[in-house]
Amino acid sequence: MSDILNRVLPILILLVVGAVMRRTRFVSDSAIADLRKIVVNIALPAVLFIAFLETEVVANDLVIVIATFALPVGLYLVGRALQPRFGNGHEYFPLLMTGFEAGMLGISLFGAAYGLDRVGQFAIVDLGHELFIWFVYLALLLAKRDGTQNSKSLVTAFVKSPAIVAIVGGIFANLAGLETSLYDWPIAGGLMATLGFVAALTVPLILLIVGLGNILDTAGIRGAVRPVLVRLAVVLPLAIVLPLVLMGNILDNNREAQAALFTLLILPPPFIVPLYMKPGVDDEHRYVNNALSLYAVVSVAIFVGYVALNPL
């Protein structure tokens, strides 16, 4: 119990500190945006590069990649089917039924509870999902905003993403057998030490930012309850069953992989949704922001309970 408390308390404390900082206006909105840029463009890529460099990639991982790409596609179709009954006229309802905020929440939760040295397992589980986000989810957001799907814009966004560059670089360095050499070579060793320092900032920064970004408002929270409950009703059973079935048959009951997949599946929808929404639809913005914030709180609560029952 002491070990479990020591794992989950830092998560809760940093989230609460972030929320208090926002409530007291200790940090301005522009400063929050700048912190988010640091995480997305520097800290998170450092974590991902190291994770893919040091994680052993096996042939069975390809099945996991395919599964985590196909699953959110299926969830989007489920969202489309449920929209007439549960969407209440909200056009972004199907997009709230799929996708997972792996970067800004998943890695920080998994890394805080199980250690940054195990984040590589989460990164592999998330790889197929990242392909979905950049080539399917983003296309759906752009089509809804602009009325078209620009393939060139999607490819450009994918190639320019610091996270994707870090993932690809880490995989190539891993396959080239450089996981040890990069730490030993002159200059390269210094660069890797620098990445290690930067990576250590990722978890606390992200948790503070999530706390700072929780913008639930009393006017819109009631409307946010329905999409959260509907999504949980669909996703939570999958989060319980799929890690046991998929990992048990493919990865020989790899408990780290099971925990990584569960963590991915309980995460809220991607936080990028408000960034690509149509301008001038204030009610829809409030609906989406409240749903994301409420789901983030619920996700953390579920994850804390999971860690208590499944310490690695």
TORMILUM-268111 format. One record per residue (C-alpha): x, y, z; chain; residue number from 1. Coordinates in steps of 0.1 Angstrom, whole numbers, plus 5000, padded with zeros to 4 digits. Example, Ala and Ser with C-alpha at 12.3 -4.5 7.8 and 13.67 -1.06 7.14 Angstrom:
// residues 2
[atom [5123; 4955; 5078]; A; 1]
[atom [5137; 4989; 5071]; A; 2]
//
This chain:
// residues 312
[atom [5000; 5000; 5000]; A; 1]
[atom [5029; 5023; 5008]; A; 2]
[atom [5044; 5017; 4974]; A; 3]
[atom [5011; 5023; 4956]; A; 4]
[atom [5006; 5056; 4975]; A; 5]
[atom [5041; 5067; 4966]; A; 6]
[atom [5033; 5060; 4929]; A; 7]
[atom [5000; 5078; 4926]; A; 8]
[atom [5004; 5107; 4950]; A; 9]
[atom [5028; 5126; 4928]; A; 10]
[atom [5003; 5123; 4900]; A; 11]
[atom [4975; 5137; 4921]; A; 12]
[atom [4996; 5164; 4938]; A; 13]
[atom [5009; 5178; 4905]; A; 14]
[atom [4974; 5178; 4890]; A; 15]
[atom [4960; 5196; 4920]; A; 16]
[atom [4989; 5221; 4920]; A; 17]
[atom [4982; 5229; 4884]; A; 18]
[atom [4945; 5234; 4891]; A; 19]
[atom [4953; 5257; 4920]; A; 20]
[atom [4978; 5277; 4899]; A; 21]
[atom [4951; 5282; 4873]; A; 22]
[atom [4924; 5291; 4898]; A; 23]
[atom [4947; 5317; 4915]; A; 24]
[atom [4960; 5329; 4881]; A; 25]
[atom [4996; 5322; 4892]; A; 26]
[atom [5004; 5314; 4855]; A; 27]
[atom [4989; 5333; 4826]; A; 28]
[atom [4972; 5317; 4796]; A; 29]
[atom [5001; 5327; 4774]; A; 30]
[atom [5026; 5310; 4798]; A; 31]
[atom [5005; 5278; 4797]; A; 32]
[atom [5006; 5279; 4759]; A; 33]
[atom [5044; 5283; 4760]; A; 34]
[atom [5048; 5254; 4785]; A; 35]
[atom [5027; 5233; 4762]; A; 36]
[atom [5050; 5242; 4733]; A; 37]
[atom [5081; 5231; 4753]; A; 38]
[atom [5065; 5198; 4761]; A; 39]
[atom [5052; 5190; 4726]; A; 40]
[atom [5083; 5202; 4707]; A; 41]
[atom [5112; 5193; 4731]; A; 42]
[atom [5104; 5172; 4762]; A; 43]
[atom [5080; 5147; 4747]; A; 44]
[atom [5102; 5140; 4716]; A; 45]
[atom [5132; 5134; 4740]; A; 46]
[atom [5112; 5108; 4759]; A; 47]
[atom [5100; 5091; 4727]; A; 48]
[atom [5134; 5090; 4711]; A; 49]
[atom [5149; 5074; 4741]; A; 50]
[atom [5120; 5050; 4745]; A; 51]
[atom [5122; 5037; 4710]; A; 52]
[atom [5160; 5036; 4711]; A; 53]
[atom [5161; 5014; 4742]; A; 54]
[atom [5130; 4992; 4738]; A; 55]
[atom [5133; 4958; 4722]; A; 56]
[atom [5110; 4956; 4692]; A; 57]
[atom [5097; 4922; 4683]; A; 58]
[atom [5077; 4909; 4654]; A; 59]
[atom [5045; 4905; 4674]; A; 60]
[atom [5045; 4942; 4680]; A; 61]
[atom [5032; 4946; 4645]; A; 62]
[atom [5000; 4930; 4655]; A; 63]
[atom [4996; 4955; 4684]; A; 64]
[atom [5003; 4984; 4660]; A; 65]
[atom [4976; 4971; 4636]; A; 66]
[atom [4952; 4966; 4665]; A; 67]
[atom [4957; 5001; 4679]; A; 68]
[atom [4952; 5016; 4645]; A; 69]
[atom [4920; 4996; 4637]; A; 70]
[atom [4904; 5001; 4671]; A; 71]
[atom [4900; 5039; 4670]; A; 72]
[atom [4887; 5036; 4634]; A; 73]
[atom [4860; 5012; 4648]; A; 74]
[atom [4852; 5036; 4677]; A; 75]
[atom [4847; 5064; 4652]; A; 76]
[atom [4822; 5043; 4633]; A; 77]
[atom [4805; 5035; 4666]; A; 78]
[atom [4803; 5072; 4674]; A; 79]
[atom [4787; 5079; 4640]; A; 80]
[atom [4761; 5052; 4647]; A; 81]
[atom [4753; 5066; 4682]; A; 82]
[atom [4753; 5102; 4672]; A; 83]
[atom [4715; 5104; 4664]; A; 84]
[atom [4706; 5090; 4698]; A; 85]
[atom [4732; 5105; 4721]; A; 86]
[atom [4748; 5134; 4702]; A; 87]
[atom [4721; 5159; 4709]; A; 88]
[atom [4728; 5177; 4676]; A; 89]
[atom [4766; 5181; 4684]; A; 90]
[atom [4785; 5175; 4652]; A; 91]
[atom [4818; 5167; 4670]; A; 92]
[atom [4802; 5139; 4690]; A; 93]
[atom [4817; 5111; 4669]; A; 94]
[atom [4852; 5126; 4672]; A; 95]
[atom [4848; 5125; 4710]; A; 96]
[atom [4841; 5088; 4708]; A; 97]
[atom [4875; 5079; 4694]; A; 98]
[atom [4912; 5088; 4697]; A; 99]
[atom [4932; 5089; 4729]; A; 100]
[atom [4954; 5117; 4744]; A; 101]
[atom [4985; 5096; 4746]; A; 102]
[atom [5011; 5124; 4744]; A; 103]
[atom [4999; 5149; 4769]; A; 104]
[atom [4984; 5125; 4794]; A; 105]
[atom [4991; 5088; 4787]; A; 106]
[atom [5029; 5090; 4788]; A; 107]
[atom [5029; 5112; 4819]; A; 108]
[atom [5005; 5088; 4838]; A; 109]
[atom [5023; 5056; 4827]; A; 110]
[atom [5057; 5071; 4833]; A; 111]
[atom [5048; 5086; 4868]; A; 112]
[atom [5033; 5053; 4880]; A; 113]
[atom [5056; 5027; 4864]; A; 114]
[atom [5088; 5047; 4856]; A; 115]
[atom [5102; 5064; 4825]; A; 116]
[atom [5123; 5034; 4818]; A; 117]
[atom [5091; 5015; 4810]; A; 118]
[atom [5076; 5042; 4787]; A; 119]
[atom [5090; 5024; 4757]; A; 120]
[atom [5063; 4997; 4761]; A; 121]
[atom [5036; 5023; 4762]; A; 122]
[atom [5051; 5040; 4731]; A; 123]
[atom [5050; 5007; 4711]; A; 124]
[atom [5013; 5002; 4721]; A; 125]
[atom [5006; 5038; 4710]; A; 126]
[atom [5024; 5036; 4677]; A; 127]
[atom [4994; 5024; 4656]; A; 128]
[atom [4972; 5049; 4673]; A; 129]
[atom [4996; 5077; 4664]; A; 130]
[atom [4992; 5067; 4627]; A; 131]
[atom [4955; 5069; 4631]; A; 132]
[atom [4957; 5104; 4647]; A; 133]
[atom [4978; 5119; 4620]; A; 134]
[atom [4963; 5103; 4589]; A; 135]
[atom [4926; 5097; 4599]; A; 136]
[atom [4916; 5118; 4629]; A; 137]
[atom [4934; 5150; 4617]; A; 138]
[atom [4918; 5144; 4582]; A; 139]
[atom [4884; 5142; 4598]; A; 140]
[atom [4890; 5174; 4618]; A; 141]
[atom [4902; 5193; 4588]; A; 142]
[atom [4874; 5181; 4566]; A; 143]
[atom [4849; 5193; 4592]; A; 144]
[atom [4866; 5227; 4596]; A; 145]
[atom [4875; 5234; 4559]; A; 146]
[atom [4851; 5211; 4540]; A; 147]
[atom [4880; 5193; 4523]; A; 148]
[atom [4907; 5168; 4530]; A; 149]
[atom [4941; 5180; 4519]; A; 150]
[atom [4964; 5150; 4517]; A; 151]
[atom [4995; 5172; 4512]; A; 152]
[atom [4987; 5191; 4545]; A; 153]
[atom [4983; 5158; 4563]; A; 154]
[atom [5017; 5144; 4551]; A; 155]
[atom [5034; 5178; 4558]; A; 156]
[atom [5020; 5178; 4594]; A; 157]
[atom [5031; 5142; 4599]; A; 158]
[atom [5066; 5148; 4587]; A; 159]
[atom [5071; 5180; 4606]; A; 160]
[atom [5057; 5166; 4639]; A; 161]
[atom [5086; 5165; 4665]; A; 162]
[atom [5070; 5134; 4681]; A; 163]
[atom [5070; 5115; 4648]; A; 164]
[atom [5105; 5126; 4640]; A; 165]
[atom [5116; 5113; 4674]; A; 166]
[atom [5098; 5080; 4670]; A; 167]
[atom [5112; 5074; 4635]; A; 168]
[atom [5147; 5084; 4647]; A; 169]
[atom [5145; 5062; 4677]; A; 170]
[atom [5133; 5032; 4657]; A; 171]
[atom [5161; 5035; 4631]; A; 172]
[atom [5188; 5039; 4657]; A; 173]
[atom [5174; 5009; 4675]; A; 174]
[atom [5174; 4987; 4644]; A; 175]
[atom [5209; 4999; 4636]; A; 176]
[atom [5221; 4986; 4670]; A; 177]
[atom [5231; 5020; 4683]; A; 178]
[atom [5213; 5018; 4717]; A; 179]
[atom [5246; 5015; 4735]; A; 180]
[atom [5270; 5033; 4711]; A; 181]
[atom [5251; 5066; 4712]; A; 182]
[atom [5258; 5068; 4749]; A; 183]
[atom [5295; 5060; 4746]; A; 184]
[atom [5306; 5080; 4715]; A; 185]
[atom [5321; 5115; 4720]; A; 186]
[atom [5295; 5143; 4716]; A; 187]
[atom [5267; 5118; 4709]; A; 188]
[atom [5271; 5107; 4746]; A; 189]
[atom [5267; 5143; 4757]; A; 190]
[atom [5236; 5148; 4735]; A; 191]
[atom [5220; 5116; 4749]; A; 192]
[atom [5227; 5129; 4784]; A; 193]
[atom [5210; 5162; 4775]; A; 194]
[atom [5180; 5143; 4761]; A; 195]
[atom [5179; 5124; 4794]; A; 196]
[atom [5178; 5157; 4814]; A; 197]
[atom [5150; 5171; 4792]; A; 198]
[atom [5130; 5138; 4793]; A; 199]
[atom [5130; 5140; 4831]; A; 200]
[atom [5110; 5172; 4828]; A; 201]
[atom [5083; 5157; 4808]; A; 202]
[atom [5061; 5140; 4835]; A; 203]
[atom [5059; 5169; 4860]; A; 204]
[atom [5054; 5195; 4832]; A; 205]
[atom [5026; 5175; 4815]; A; 206]
[atom [5008; 5169; 4848]; A; 207]
[atom [5010; 5205; 4857]; A; 208]
[atom [4998; 5215; 4823]; A; 209]
[atom [4968; 5191; 4825]; A; 210]
[atom [4959; 5206; 4858]; A; 211]
[atom [4963; 5241; 4844]; A; 212]
[atom [4942; 5232; 4814]; A; 213]
[atom [4912; 5218; 4833]; A; 214]
[atom [4886; 5244; 4823]; A; 215]
[atom [4853; 5228; 4834]; A; 216]
[atom [4826; 5255; 4837]; A; 217]
[atom [4792; 5251; 4854]; A; 218]
[atom [4773; 5262; 4823]; A; 219]
[atom [4786; 5234; 4801]; A; 220]
[atom [4794; 5205; 4824]; A; 221]
[atom [4759; 5191; 4823]; A; 222]
[atom [4761; 5187; 4785]; A; 223]
[atom [4795; 5171; 4788]; A; 224]
[atom [4784; 5143; 4810]; A; 225]
[atom [4765; 5124; 4783]; A; 226]
[atom [4795; 5120; 4758]; A; 227]
[atom [4817; 5110; 4787]; A; 228]
[atom [4794; 5083; 4800]; A; 229]
[atom [4786; 5070; 4765]; A; 230]
[atom [4823; 5067; 4756]; A; 231]
[atom [4831; 5050; 4789]; A; 232]
[atom [4803; 5025; 4784]; A; 233]
[atom [4819; 5015; 4750]; A; 234]
[atom [4856; 5018; 4759]; A; 235]
[atom [4859; 5007; 4795]; A; 236]
[atom [4849; 4970; 4787]; A; 237]
[atom [4874; 4970; 4759]; A; 238]
[atom [4901; 4984; 4782]; A; 239]
[atom [4895; 4955; 4806]; A; 240]
[atom [4891; 4926; 4781]; A; 241]
[atom [4915; 4935; 4752]; A; 242]
[atom [4947; 4936; 4773]; A; 243]
[atom [4940; 4902; 4787]; A; 244]
[atom [4930; 4886; 4754]; A; 245]
[atom [4954; 4904; 4730]; A; 246]
[atom [4984; 4905; 4752]; A; 247]
[atom [4978; 4870; 4766]; A; 248]
[atom [4978; 4854; 4732]; A; 249]
[atom [5005; 4876; 4715]; A; 250]
[atom [5029; 4888; 4740]; A; 251]
[atom [5030; 4859; 4765]; A; 252]
[atom [5012; 4877; 4793]; A; 253]
[atom [5035; 4907; 4792]; A; 254]
[atom [5022; 4927; 4822]; A; 255]
[atom [5038; 4959; 4811]; A; 256]
[atom [5021; 4957; 4777]; A; 257]
[atom [4988; 4949; 4793]; A; 258]
[atom [4991; 4980; 4816]; A; 259]
[atom [5002; 5001; 4786]; A; 260]
[atom [4972; 4991; 4765]; A; 261]
[atom [4948; 4996; 4794]; A; 262]
[atom [4963; 5031; 4800]; A; 263]
[atom [4959; 5040; 4764]; A; 264]
[atom [4922; 5029; 4762]; A; 265]
[atom [4910; 5048; 4793]; A; 266]
[atom [4925; 5082; 4781]; A; 267]
[atom [4903; 5111; 4770]; A; 268]
[atom [4899; 5121; 4734]; A; 269]
[atom [4928; 5140; 4719]; A; 270]
[atom [4933; 5175; 4732]; A; 271]
[atom [4939; 5188; 4697]; A; 272]
[atom [4901; 5188; 4689]; A; 273]
[atom [4895; 5225; 4700]; A; 274]
[atom [4926; 5236; 4680]; A; 275]
[atom [4910; 5225; 4647]; A; 276]
[atom [4874; 5233; 4653]; A; 277]
[atom [4854; 5257; 4632]; A; 278]
[atom [4855; 5294; 4643]; A; 279]
[atom [4823; 5310; 4655]; A; 280]
[atom [4807; 5278; 4671]; A; 281]
[atom [4810; 5289; 4707]; A; 282]
[atom [4785; 5264; 4721]; A; 283]
[atom [4803; 5235; 4703]; A; 284]
[atom [4836; 5247; 4717]; A; 285]
[atom [4822; 5247; 4752]; A; 286]
[atom [4807; 5213; 4747]; A; 287]
[atom [4841; 5198; 4735]; A; 288]
[atom [4862; 5216; 4761]; A; 289]
[atom [4840; 5205; 4790]; A; 290]
[atom [4839; 5169; 4777]; A; 291]
[atom [4877; 5168; 4774]; A; 292]
[atom [4883; 5182; 4808]; A; 293]
[atom [4857; 5160; 4825]; A; 294]
[atom [4870; 5129; 4808]; A; 295]
[atom [4906; 5138; 4818]; A; 296]
[atom [4895; 5138; 4855]; A; 297]
[atom [4877; 5105; 4851]; A; 298]
[atom [4907; 5090; 4833]; A; 299]
[atom [4930; 5099; 4861]; A; 300]
[atom [4907; 5084; 4887]; A; 301]
[atom [4904; 5051; 4867]; A; 302]
[atom [4941; 5050; 4862]; A; 303]
[atom [4948; 5055; 4900]; A; 304]
[atom [4925; 5026; 4908]; A; 305]
[atom [4941; 5004; 4882]; A; 306]
[atom [4976; 5011; 4895]; A; 307]
[atom [4964; 5002; 4930]; A; 308]
[atom [4951; 4969; 4918]; A; 309]
[atom [4979; 4962; 4893]; A; 310]
[atom [5013; 4974; 4905]; A; 311]
[atom [5041; 4961; 4882]; A; 312]
//
